[in-house]
Amino acid sequence: MFLFENRLDGGIQLAKLIDKLVKNSPNQPSPVVYALPRGGLPVGEAIANRLECPLSVLVSKKISLPSNPELAMGAITAEGDTIWTSYLDNVTQPELIQAKEKAYQKARQQWDLFAPLCSKINCQGAIAILADDGIATGMTIAAAAMSLKKHHPQAIWIAAPVAPPHISEELRPWCDRVIVIKTPDPFFSVSRFYVDFPQLSDQEALNILANFRNTNS
């Protein structure tokens, strides 16, 4: 069941919805957009272009064991903010520490790569919009929202083209609003709702940031 042609299509549709929400609330503060790289960048770019606002990234990585890399035990940001799932009964403390450190190092490395091209955003008092190409478990974007709260935005909006039906309730503790276009059931994975969903390379993600900065400088 394809819902979007590609990430840009999903981002453009999502940007239209967010633009309406902003315009229908005339007393809202100015928005800023943070994309979760790499896949969230085409979506975040479309939103920032539509809203004519700054674009940056917020890096958040899944914490998983080498024996089961698809299973998310938690998530950690480049600033070290961490959340855990409640299902950790069969995992030892040394395994948790090692997995957390590995994910943190990945987050730091990715942030160091993208930081030179990111706008220096002060989100204090702003609407901070966290964008991704889709939400599955919600752990990485929840950790990102936790990280944003430390910078005192007036509101945090989590936004994605597609997510499971239950995601708004699960993310409510971490943000002020969840904006999703489609919530199909059954869900299974983000990729099944896109016609074209290749993995973005670091260079492709960097190009998006560079093009955005050059266009809006």
C-alpha positions in Angstrom: 0.0 0.0 0.0 2.0 2.9 -1.3 1.1 6.3 0.2 4.0 8.5 -1.0 6.2 8.6 -4.1 9.3 9.3 -2.2 10.6 11.2 0.9 10.3 14.6 -0.8 6.6 13.8 -1.7 5.9 12.9 1.9 7.7 16.0 3.1 5.8 18.3 0.7 2.4 16.8 1.8 3.4 17.1 5.5 4.7 20.7 5.0 1.3 21.7 3.6 -0.5 20.3 6.7 2.0 22.0 9.1 1.7 25.3 7.3 -2.1 25.2 7.8 -1.6 24.5 11.5 0.8 27.4 11.9 -1.3 29.9 9.9 -4.5 28.9 11.9 -2.7 29.8 15.1 -1.6 33.5 14.4 -0.2 33.9 17.9 2.2 31.0 17.6 5.9 31.8 17.8 8.2 31.3 14.8 8.9 27.7 13.9 12.3 26.1 13.5 12.8 22.6 11.9 15.1 19.8 13.1 15.4 16.8 10.8 16.6 13.3 12.0 19.3 12.3 9.6 19.6 10.9 7.2 16.2 10.0 6.0 14.4 12.8 7.7 16.4 15.5 5.8 14.3 15.5 2.6 11.2 15.8 4.8 12.7 18.5 7.0 13.9 20.5 4.0 10.4 20.5 2.5 8.9 21.7 5.8 11.5 24.4 6.3 11.2 25.7 2.7 7.4 25.9 3.1 7.6 27.7 6.4 10.6 29.8 5.3 12.3 29.0 8.6 15.7 27.6 9.7 16.7 23.9 9.2 19.1 21.9 11.3 19.6 18.3 12.3 19.2 16.5 15.6 21.0 13.2 15.7 19.4 10.3 17.6 20.5 6.6 17.3 18.9 3.4 18.2 20.5 1.3 20.9 20.6 -2.3 20.0 22.7 -5.4 20.6 25.1 -6.8 18.0 23.2 -10.1 18.3 19.9 -8.5 17.3 20.5 -5.1 15.6 16.9 -4.7 14.5 15.6 -4.8 18.1 15.6 -1.3 19.7 16.4 -1.4 23.4 16.5 2.4 23.6 17.8 5.5 21.8 20.5 8.1 22.5 21.2 11.5 21.0 24.5 13.2 20.2 24.0 15.2 23.4 23.8 12.0 25.4 20.0 12.1 26.2 18.8 8.5 26.5 15.6 6.6 26.7 15.1 2.9 27.3 12.4 0.4 26.5 10.8 -1.4 29.4 11.7 -4.8 27.9 15.3 -5.4 29.1 14.9 -8.5 31.2 17.2 -10.7 29.3 20.0 -8.1 28.8 22.9 -7.8 31.2 24.2 -4.5 32.5 27.5 -4.8 30.7 25.7 -5.4 27.4 23.5 -2.3 28.0 26.6 -0.2 28.8 28.4 -1.4 25.7 25.4 -1.0 23.4 24.8 2.5 24.7 28.4 3.6 24.2 28.4 2.2 20.7 25.2 4.1 19.7 26.5 7.3 21.4 29.7 7.2 19.4 27.8 6.8 16.2 25.6 9.7 17.1 28.6 11.9 17.9 30.3 11.0 14.7 27.2 11.8 12.6 26.7 15.1 14.4 30.4 16.1 13.8 29.8 15.3 10.1 26.7 17.4 9.7 27.4 20.2 12.2 29.4 22.5 9.9 26.5 22.7 7.5 23.8 23.2 10.1 22.2 26.6 10.8 22.9 27.8 14.3 19.4 27.8 15.7 18.3 29.2 19.0 14.9 27.4 19.6 14.2 29.0 22.9 10.6 30.2 22.8 10.0 28.8 19.3 8.0 26.0 17.9 10.6 23.2 17.4 9.4 20.8 14.7 11.1 17.4 14.7 10.8 15.8 11.3 11.5 12.3 10.1 10.4 10.2 7.1 8.3 7.9 9.3 8.0 6.7 12.8 8.1 3.0 13.8 8.8 2.5 17.5 9.2 6.2 18.2 12.2 5.8 20.4 14.7 7.8 18.3 12.4 10.7 17.9 11.4 10.6 21.5 15.0 10.8 22.6 15.5 13.8 20.2 12.5 15.5 21.7 14.0 15.0 25.2 17.2 16.6 24.0 15.2 19.6 22.5 13.4 20.2 25.8 16.7 21.3 27.4 16.8 24.2 25.0 13.4 25.5 26.2 11.3 25.8 23.0 7.7 27.0 23.6 6.4 23.8 22.0 7.8 20.7 20.4 5.9 19.2 17.4 6.9 15.8 16.2 6.1 15.3 12.5 6.3 12.5 9.9 4.3 11.5 6.9 3.5 8.0 8.2 3.4 6.2 11.6 1.5 3.5 13.4 -2.0 4.3 14.8 -0.9 4.3 18.4 2.1 6.6 18.0 0.4 9.9 19.1 -0.5 8.4 22.5 3.0 6.9 23.0 4.8 10.2 22.1 2.5 12.4 24.1 4.9 12.6 27.1 7.7 13.9 24.9 6.0 16.6 22.9 3.1 19.0 22.6 1.7 17.8 19.2 2.2 14.8 16.9 1.5 15.5 13.2 1.1 12.5 11.0 -0.6 12.3 7.6 -1.3 8.6 7.5 -1.5 6.0 10.3 -2.1 2.6 8.5 -2.9 -0.6 10.3 -1.2 -3.0 10.1 2.0 -1.0 10.0 5.1 -3.3 9.9 7.6 -0.8 8.6 8.0 2.7 7.2 9.5 1.6 3.8 6.4 -0.2 2.7 4.4 3.0 2.3 6.9 4.6 -0.1 7.3 3.8 -3.8 10.9 4.9 -3.8 12.7 4.6 -0.4 16.5 4.1 -0.9 18.8 4.6 2.0 20.3 8.1 1.8 24.1 8.3 1.9 25.9 10.8 4.1 26.9 12.8 1.0 23.3 13.0 -0.2 22.3 14.3 3.3 25.1 16.8 3.3 24.1 18.0 -0.1 20.5 18.7 1.2 22.0 20.8 4.0 24.4 22.6 1.7 21.7 23.4 -0.9 19.3 24.7 1.8 22.0 26.9 3.3 23.0 28.3 -0.1 19.4 29.0 -1.1 18.5 30.6 2.2 21.7 32.5 3.0 
